[in-house]
């Protein structure tokens, strides 16, 4: 049974800056290092494209981009695991977990006219719920620091 976790924070930077640091290779590697040092992606953020989220050892997840509206919303449909370079989309375990979604939305801050509200929703299975609940806020704080030009 999946639970959808939601996280949000204000970033004192325009949506375009948040988007750039969140989804470019260098920015992604930096803020996601909180989850796994050396993590990276292979693929494209275009709608319908397959993308792989990987650790330095080659483990990770295979997904496709379900939706992408520049500077507004990107939705990732996770399809399976990658273990030792081998994709698993069809095992009983994989079928019980996937598809799972991870969605990022940005909104202009109405009150101050500057800055971005970033909201993240991620499907989590019980075995990863505590890890994600603990780690996502830290990763998003790192993204905030990067976008705001602060030490991180």
Wavefront OBJ file of the C-alpha trace (Angstrom):
o trace
v 0.000 0.000 0.000
v 1.435 3.352 -1.070
v 1.190 6.595 0.818
v 1.552 9.956 -0.890
v 3.951 12.212 0.980
v 3.813 15.951 0.404
v 6.545 18.518 1.014
v 6.627 22.222 0.284
v 8.907 25.172 0.870
v 9.429 28.783 -0.160
v 12.537 29.500 -2.228
v 13.641 33.117 -2.627
v 14.341 32.741 -6.337
v 12.257 32.837 -9.525
v 10.633 29.656 -10.798
v 13.048 29.525 -13.750
v 16.020 29.405 -11.358
v 14.419 26.679 -9.246
v 13.652 24.686 -12.399
v 17.204 25.027 -13.689
v 18.843 23.853 -10.471
v 16.294 21.119 -9.912
v 16.481 19.453 -13.337
v 19.850 20.195 -14.942
v 22.570 17.596 -14.569
v 24.800 19.595 -12.204
v 21.932 20.909 -10.083
v 20.254 17.521 -9.830
v 23.513 15.840 -8.772
v 23.986 18.439 -6.048
v 20.596 18.530 -4.341
v 19.920 14.781 -4.672
v 23.275 13.933 -3.091
v 21.337 14.060 0.189
v 19.517 10.869 -0.899
v 22.636 9.178 -2.253
v 26.059 10.727 -2.807
v 26.894 10.606 -6.495
v 23.313 10.087 -7.708
v 22.546 11.149 -11.264
v 20.038 10.692 -14.078
v 20.314 9.404 -17.623
v 17.671 10.421 -20.105
v 15.443 13.333 -20.886
v 12.836 15.375 -19.061
v 10.586 15.481 -22.169
v 7.056 14.065 -21.937
v 7.048 10.350 -22.743
v 10.826 9.992 -22.433
v 12.385 7.241 -20.349
v 14.730 8.386 -17.642
v 16.883 6.444 -15.193
v 17.738 7.674 -11.712
v 20.943 5.963 -10.652
v 23.465 5.609 -7.857
v 27.188 5.436 -8.644
v 26.912 1.633 -8.349
v 24.265 1.471 -11.084
v 21.255 0.756 -8.863
v 18.181 2.928 -9.099
v 14.839 3.322 -10.826
v 13.547 3.467 -14.367
v 10.767 5.938 -15.093
v 9.071 7.962 -17.760
v 8.127 11.603 -17.778
v 4.340 11.655 -17.537
v 3.969 15.437 -17.693
v 6.283 18.411 -18.086
v 5.148 22.019 -18.170
v 8.254 24.210 -18.115
v 8.687 26.113 -14.842
v 5.335 24.766 -13.580
v 5.073 21.009 -13.195
v 6.960 17.808 -13.871
v 5.457 14.421 -13.075
v 7.589 11.294 -13.071
v 5.962 7.872 -13.435
v 8.312 5.325 -11.869
v 8.094 1.978 -13.655
v 10.610 -0.294 -11.958
v 13.851 -0.845 -10.094
v 17.352 -1.232 -11.439
v 19.606 -3.573 -9.457
v 23.181 -4.216 -10.592
v 22.266 -2.707 -13.950
v 19.266 -5.017 -14.506
v 15.783 -3.512 -14.804
v 12.886 -5.109 -12.948
v 9.455 -3.975 -14.082
v 7.682 -7.323 -13.991
v 8.437 -9.179 -10.764
v 5.697 -9.546 -8.166
v 7.447 -6.960 -5.992
v 7.734 -4.481 -8.870
v 4.100 -4.933 -9.846
v 3.067 -4.258 -6.235
v 4.956 -0.944 -6.159
v 4.801 0.500 -9.664
v 3.657 2.695 -11.155
v 4.515 5.253 -8.508
v 4.505 8.997 -9.052
v 6.805 11.833 -8.043
v 5.516 15.296 -8.924
v 7.131 18.722 -8.597
v 5.068 21.904 -8.914
v 6.167 25.519 -8.656
v 3.999 28.537 -7.899
v 4.792 32.243 -7.814
v 4.559 33.624 -4.302
v 1.539 35.937 -4.308
v 2.380 37.895 -1.154
v 5.892 39.121 -1.863
v 5.882 39.010 -5.653
v 9.240 37.285 -5.578
v 10.131 33.754 -4.934
v 8.697 30.370 -5.582
v 6.630 27.885 -3.660
v 7.843 24.393 -4.505
v 5.477 21.511 -3.753
v 6.558 17.885 -4.086
v 4.264 14.859 -3.904
v 5.847 11.414 -3.900
v 4.311 7.949 -3.625
v 6.046 5.891 -0.953
v 5.780 2.248 0.027
v 5.970 1.489 3.770
v 9.586 0.282 3.630
v 10.759 3.704 2.336
v 8.256 6.047 3.974
v 10.418 6.917 7.007
v 13.535 7.421 4.859
v 11.707 9.712 2.436
v 9.954 11.621 5.239
v 13.335 12.300 6.832
v 15.435 12.871 3.721
v 13.174 14.863 1.384
v 13.065 17.968 3.622
v 16.877 17.905 3.842
v 17.257 17.531 0.079
v 14.782 20.339 -0.554
v 16.635 22.595 1.910
v 19.791 21.897 -0.096
v 17.963 22.798 -3.331
v 16.736 26.003 -1.648
v 20.296 26.932 -0.638
v 21.567 26.283 -4.170
v 18.809 28.400 -5.730
v 19.323 31.224 -3.247
v 23.101 31.180 -3.679
v 23.722 30.254 -0.054
v 26.451 27.955 1.259
v 25.308 24.349 1.316
l 1 2 3 4 5 6 7 8 9 10 11 12 13 14 15 16 17 18 19 20 21 22 23 24 25 26 27 28 29 30 31 32 33 34 35 36 37 38 39 40 41 42 43 44 45 46 47 48 49 50 51 52 53 54 55 56 57 58 59 60 61 62 63 64 65 66 67 68 69 70 71 72 73 74 75 76 77 78 79 80 81 82 83 84 85 86 87 88 89 90 91 92 93 94 95 96 97 98 99 100 101 102 103 104 105 106 107 108 109 110 111 112 113 114 115 116 117 118 119 120 121 122 123 124 125 126 127 128 129 130 131 132 133 134 135 136 137 138 139 140 141 142 143 144 145 146 147 148 149 150 151 152
